[in-house]
Amino acid sequence: MGEDAKIILLMQEVYQPGDPARSCAANALIRALRAKRDLRREEDRIAREVALSSGAHGAAEVRRLCRLVA
């Protein structure tokens, strides 16, 4: 899957209503992709950062979305 396709998929997650943790996680991953970071290597760091604002659910969403776009 190309970088643009990954960003589009994550943007759909951002704009789905109802789950702010999912939106926060998707936004963090979009920022990482735009910065040309390797999501597999950075998954734990991004999950920890998202967990600071969205808790354990946000960290779980980061991991789920990383698997989705892998």
NORBELTA-V738857 format. One record per backbone hydrogen bond with DSSP energy under -0.5 kcal/mol. NH is the residue of the N-H (numbers start at 1). CO is the residue of the C=O. E is the energy in kcal/mol with one decimal. If there is no record, write none. Layout:
# NORBELTA-V738857
<<NH;CO;E> <NH;CO;E>>
This chain:
# NORBELTA-V738857
<<6;2;-2.1> <7;3;-2.3> <8;4;-2.4> <9;5;-2.4> <10;6;-2.4> <11;7;-2.5> <12;8;-1.8> <13;9;-1.2> <14;10;-1.9> <15;11;-1.8> <16;13;-0.7> <19;16;-0.5> <20;18;-0.6> <23;19;-1.8> <24;20;-2.4> <25;21;-2.5> <26;22;-2.7> <27;23;-2.3> <28;24;-2.1> <29;25;-2.1> <30;26;-2.4> <31;27;-2.3> <32;28;-1.9> <33;29;-2.5> <34;30;-2.6> <35;31;-1.5> <36;33;-1.7> <37;32;-2.7> <39;37;-0.8> <42;38;-2.1> <43;39;-1.0> <46;42;-2.8> <47;43;-2.6> <48;44;-2.3> <49;45;-2.1> <50;46;-2.6> <51;47;-2.2> <52;48;-1.0> <52;49;-0.5> <53;49;-0.6> <53;50;-1.0> <54;50;-2.9> <55;51;-1.7> <58;54;-0.9> <59;55;-1.7> <60;56;-2.4> <61;57;-2.0> <62;58;-2.0> <63;59;-1.9> <64;60;-2.3> <65;61;-2.9> <66;62;-2.3> <67;63;-1.9> <68;64;-1.9> <69;65;-2.1> <70;66;-0.7>>
